Amino acid sequence: MLLYGDSPPSGEPTLELLRRPVPTDAEGPDTACALLAKALERWGWNGTVEAANSCLTAVVGAAVDAGSDSIELFAFRRAHRLNVEVHFSGAEHRFHQLLGREPRLAVIDALAPLWGVRSLNDGEAVWFEFRTV
């Protein structure tokens, strides 16, 4: 389900946080996926790595292709939720404009139960959330 605006409050404290810059070139998606996979495996979210990395590849790839001059990866581990965010700035188009032109972005809808886009002072953040049962 795509939401525009702030992500819903988690109700759970953040137990661990990952924050890393991502290259704005063709290496961006692979670098972001390697960083996230390492963190998720360390956090015990191994079952989510494939879906999260598929979503991440789509978002970072779209941000790179849109000409972003800055991309940053965030991941927040909570007791029963995992939130992944990609912050980017300097893109030629807003993310909602990319949605209609980027068929690879449909993967996010298929894999992330909840995801969205929110404005930042200097760009946008695309976030997606996974939950344990």
N, C-alpha and C positions, 0 to 999 in steps of 0.2 A: 504494500500500500504506500503510495507516494504522498508525502506531506510537504507543504511549503511552509516555512517559518521555523520556529525553534523546535528542537526535538522534544518529545514528551519527557517530563521528569522521570527519572528512573526509580526513585524511592529507595534505592540501594546505594550505599557508599561505594566510591571507587576504591578498589583494592590494589590495582596496579595500573600504571599508565605508560604508554609508549608514545613518544613524540620524536619524529625524525624528519629531516628535510629529504626530499625526493628529487632526483635529477629531472630537469624539464626537457629532456631529449628522449630519444628512442629507448634508452635504458631505464627510464622512469618506471614503467609498469613492472618490469622484472625486479628492479631494486626494491620497490614497494612490497611486492609479493614475498620476496625473501625476508625482508624485515618483519612483516606481519606473521609469516609462517613460523619463524623462529620464536617470536613472542607467544603465539598461540600454543605452540608445543610446550613451551616452558610453563605456561599458565594452565595446562591441562585441557585445552579446548581443541584437541587434535581432530575431533569429528567435524569441526567447523572450518578447517583450513581451506578445503577445496572450494566451498561456496563463498567464503569471505574473499579468497584470492580471485575468484572469477569476477565478483563484484568490483573489487579493487582494480583489477586489470582494465575493466570497462571504464571506470571513472577516471583513473590516471591517464589512460590512453586518450580519452576524450579531452582531458585538460591539456595534455601535451599537444594534441592535434589542433586545439583551439588557440595555441600560441601563448599559454600561460608563462609568466616570467618567474613564478614562484609556486612550488607545490610542497605541502607538508602533510605528513601522515600522522594521525593520532589514533590510538586504540585505548579503550577504557575497559578494564575487566572488573566486573562486579560479581556478586555471588551467583546470580542466575542470568545475567545479561552480559553481552559483549557489544560494545558500540565501536564502530570504526568510522573515522571522519577523514575526509580529504579536503584540506583548505588550499585554495588556489587563487591567484590574482594575476591581473594583466591579460586575461583571456580576451580574444577578439569577440566572443559571443557569451551571453549569459547561458547558464547550464540548461535552462528550460528551452532555449532556442536550439541547443544541441540535441535534445531529446527526440525531436521530430526527424532529424537528419542522421542520427546514429543508431542503426539497428542493433549494434552490439550492446547498447544500454538497456535493451529489453531484458537482458540477463539479470539485472538487478531486481526487477519486478518478479522474476521467476524464482529467485533464490533467497532474497531478503524479505522476511515477513513484514518488516516496517523499515522505510527509508524516506529520506527527504532532502531538501535543499533549503539553506537559509543564507541570507545576505550577511556579509562581514563588512567592516569598514572599508577594506581594500580589495574585496573580491567576494567569493562565495565558499560555502562549505557544503559538501555532499556527505551525508551520513547514512549508515545502515546499521541495523540492529539484529542480533541473533539472541535467542534465549535457550536455556536448558529446560528440560521437561521436569 
